[in-house]
Amino acid sequence: MKLNSNIKVAVLVSGSGSNLQAIIDASKNDRDFGAEVVLVISNREKAYGLKRAELENIDHFCIKDNEEVLKKLKEYEVDLVVLAGYLKIIPESIIDEFPNRIINIHPSLIPSFCGMGYYGIKVHEAAIERGVKVSGCTTHFVNKMADAGPIILQKVVDVDFSYDADRLQQEILKEEHKILPESIKLFAHGKLEVVGNRVKIRSNN
């Protein structure tokens, strides 16, 4: 990992790319962010995340084949891969190439409402149906089991009784936009240490 310059980040998206935008904004507004988005990949041609990348003059591609994704990541010599609403399972070949260098954002407090089948609005529908009083979001490193990698950061969101799944999604998304850039910054500054299946966040000292 580079210590004296910005690390190179690739962001993988499938939809609107609002979390991608949050990362881009953080890199532009925080001089101490330590990371730069150099590549955006989507598995969907019409994903607005690709348009966001175009507007920011970031190289972007629609790639559906996993091995082609891996080739592109290597070509750009990325230090960190970020899954920002990427609705496709990451294959072992990519995980092996980037051990503890793939960060995912999940819209619940893992281990609640996570794993196979829990993605997008389905997560929030399940939370509302269960009647939870709090939900939230989680950043974690990706391993070979769905949503089971070491947790980096979590943020709690109170669930008002009046919320439906759409409203809960909106409230949690606000917090996703905070903790995903924060997790990237911690990684860029070398403050994340994986110990077993836990993440120790080093202090400034």
C-alpha positions as CSV (number, residue, x, y, z in Angstrom):
1,M,0.0,0.0,0.0
2,K,1.2,3.5,-0.8
3,L,1.9,5.6,2.4
4,N,3.1,8.9,0.9
5,S,0.4,9.4,-1.7
6,N,-3.3,8.7,-2.3
7,I,-4.2,5.1,-2.6
8,K,-6.0,4.0,-5.8
9,V,-9.6,3.0,-5.3
10,A,-11.9,1.1,-7.7
11,V,-15.6,1.4,-6.9
12,L,-18.1,-1.3,-8.2
13,V,-21.7,-0.2,-8.6
14,S,-25.0,-1.6,-9.9
15,G,-27.4,1.3,-9.4
16,S,-27.6,5.0,-8.8
17,G,-24.2,5.3,-7.3
18,S,-25.0,7.7,-4.4
19,N,-22.4,6.0,-2.2
20,L,-19.9,6.5,-5.1
21,Q,-20.8,10.2,-5.1
22,A,-20.2,10.3,-1.4
23,I,-16.7,8.9,-1.8
24,I,-15.9,11.2,-4.7
25,D,-17.1,14.2,-2.6
26,A,-15.0,13.1,0.4
27,S,-11.9,12.8,-1.8
28,K,-12.5,16.4,-3.1
29,N,-13.5,18.1,0.1
30,D,-11.2,16.4,2.6
31,R,-7.5,17.1,1.9
32,D,-6.5,14.4,4.3
33,F,-8.8,11.7,2.8
34,G,-5.8,9.8,1.3
35,A,-7.7,8.0,-1.4
36,E,-8.7,8.7,-5.0
37,V,-11.3,6.9,-7.1
38,V,-9.5,6.0,-10.4
39,L,-11.9,3.4,-11.7
40,V,-15.6,2.7,-11.7
41,I,-17.1,-0.6,-12.9
42,S,-20.7,-1.6,-13.2
43,N,-22.4,-4.8,-14.3
44,R,-25.3,-2.8,-15.6
45,E,-25.1,-0.6,-18.7
46,K,-27.7,1.8,-17.5
47,A,-26.4,2.2,-13.9
48,Y,-26.4,5.9,-13.1
49,G,-23.1,5.3,-11.2
50,L,-21.4,5.2,-14.6
51,K,-22.8,8.6,-15.5
52,R,-21.5,10.0,-12.2
53,A,-18.1,8.7,-13.0
54,E,-18.3,10.3,-16.5
55,L,-19.3,13.6,-15.0
56,E,-16.2,13.4,-12.7
57,N,-13.9,12.4,-15.5
58,I,-13.2,9.0,-13.8
59,D,-12.5,6.0,-16.1
60,H,-15.6,3.8,-16.1
61,F,-16.7,0.6,-17.7
62,C,-19.6,-1.8,-17.9
63,I,-18.2,-5.2,-17.4
64,K,-20.3,-8.3,-16.7
65,D,-17.6,-11.0,-16.8
66,N,-15.8,-11.5,-13.4
67,E,-12.4,-12.4,-15.0
68,E,-12.6,-9.2,-17.1
69,V,-13.3,-7.2,-13.9
70,L,-10.2,-8.7,-12.3
71,K,-8.1,-7.9,-15.3
72,K,-9.3,-4.3,-15.2
73,L,-8.5,-4.0,-11.5
74,K,-5.0,-5.3,-12.1
75,E,-4.6,-3.0,-15.1
76,Y,-5.3,0.1,-12.9
77,E,-3.1,-1.2,-10.1
78,V,-5.8,-0.5,-7.5
79,D,-5.0,-0.6,-3.8
80,L,-8.6,-1.0,-2.6
81,V,-11.9,-2.2,-4.1
82,V,-15.1,-0.8,-2.8
83,L,-18.5,-2.4,-3.3
84,A,-21.0,0.4,-3.3
85,G,-24.4,-1.2,-4.1
86,Y,-22.8,-3.8,-6.3
87,L,-25.5,-6.5,-6.7
88,K,-23.2,-9.3,-7.8
89,I,-21.3,-11.9,-5.9
90,I,-17.6,-11.3,-5.9
91,P,-15.8,-14.5,-7.0
92,E,-13.0,-16.1,-5.1
93,S,-10.4,-15.1,-7.8
94,I,-10.9,-11.4,-6.9
95,I,-11.1,-12.0,-3.2
96,D,-7.8,-14.0,-3.3
97,E,-6.2,-11.1,-5.3
98,F,-7.3,-8.5,-2.8
99,P,-7.3,-10.1,0.7
100,N,-8.7,-7.6,3.3
101,R,-8.7,-5.0,0.5
102,I,-12.3,-5.2,-0.5
103,I,-14.8,-3.1,1.5
104,N,-18.5,-3.6,1.2
105,I,-21.4,-1.4,2.6
106,H,-24.5,-3.3,3.8
107,P,-27.7,-1.6,4.8
108,S,-28.3,-3.3,8.1
109,L,-26.5,-4.0,11.4
110,I,-24.7,-7.2,10.5
111,P,-25.4,-10.0,11.5
112,S,-29.1,-8.9,11.3
113,F,-30.7,-9.1,7.9
114,C,-27.7,-10.1,5.9
115,G,-26.3,-12.9,3.8
116,M,-27.7,-14.5,0.7
117,G,-31.0,-12.9,-0.5
118,Y,-30.6,-9.8,1.6
119,Y,-29.9,-6.8,-0.6
120,G,-31.4,-3.5,-1.6
121,I,-34.9,-2.8,-0.4
122,K,-35.4,-6.4,0.7
123,V,-33.2,-5.7,3.7
124,H,-35.4,-2.9,4.8
125,E,-38.6,-4.8,4.1
126,A,-37.4,-7.6,6.4
127,A,-36.5,-5.1,9.1
128,I,-39.9,-3.5,9.0
129,E,-41.7,-6.8,8.9
130,R,-39.7,-8.0,12.0
131,G,-40.6,-4.8,13.8
132,V,-37.1,-3.9,14.9
133,K,-36.6,-0.7,16.9
134,V,-33.2,0.0,15.4
135,S,-31.5,-0.8,12.2
136,G,-28.5,0.8,10.5
137,C,-25.6,0.1,8.2
138,T,-22.3,-1.7,8.3
139,T,-19.0,-1.6,6.4
140,H,-16.9,-4.7,6.4
141,F,-14.1,-6.4,4.5
142,V,-15.2,-9.0,2.0
143,N,-14.4,-12.7,2.5
144,K,-15.7,-15.8,0.8
145,M,-19.0,-15.9,2.7
146,A,-21.7,-13.4,2.0
147,D,-21.7,-10.4,4.5
148,A,-19.5,-12.4,6.9
149,G,-16.2,-10.6,6.7
150,P,-14.6,-8.5,9.5
151,I,-16.8,-5.5,10.4
152,I,-15.2,-2.1,10.2
153,L,-17.8,0.4,11.2
154,Q,-21.5,0.4,12.1
155,K,-24.1,3.1,12.5
156,V,-27.4,2.8,14.3
157,V,-30.6,4.3,12.9
158,D,-33.8,4.5,15.0
159,V,-36.8,2.9,13.3
160,D,-39.9,5.0,13.8
161,F,-43.2,3.1,13.8
162,S,-44.4,5.3,10.9
163,Y,-41.5,4.2,8.6
164,D,-42.1,1.9,5.7
165,A,-39.2,0.2,3.9
166,D,-38.6,3.1,1.5
167,R,-38.4,5.6,4.3
168,L,-36.1,3.4,6.3
169,Q,-33.9,3.0,3.3
170,Q,-33.6,6.8,2.9
171,E,-32.7,7.3,6.5
172,I,-30.0,4.5,6.5
173,L,-28.6,5.8,3.2
174,K,-27.8,9.1,4.9
175,E,-25.5,7.2,7.3
176,E,-24.1,5.0,4.6
177,H,-22.8,8.2,2.9
178,K,-20.9,8.9,6.1
179,I,-19.4,5.6,7.2
180,L,-18.3,4.3,3.8
181,P,-15.9,7.3,3.1
182,E,-14.8,7.1,6.7
183,S,-13.9,3.5,6.3
184,I,-11.9,4.2,3.2
185,K,-10.1,7.0,4.9
186,L,-9.2,4.7,7.8
187,F,-7.9,2.1,5.4
188,A,-5.9,4.8,3.4
189,H,-4.2,5.9,6.6
190,G,-3.3,2.3,7.6
191,K,-5.5,2.4,10.7
192,L,-7.4,-0.9,10.1
193,E,-5.9,-4.1,11.4
194,V,-7.7,-7.4,10.9
195,V,-7.3,-9.7,13.8
196,G,-9.1,-13.0,13.2
197,N,-12.6,-11.9,12.1
198,R,-12.4,-8.6,13.9
199,V,-11.1,-5.2,12.9
200,K,-9.0,-3.1,15.3
201,I,-9.0,0.6,14.6
202,R,-5.6,2.1,15.5
203,S,-5.5,5.5,17.2
204,N,-3.5,8.4,16.0
205,N,-0.7,7.6,18.5
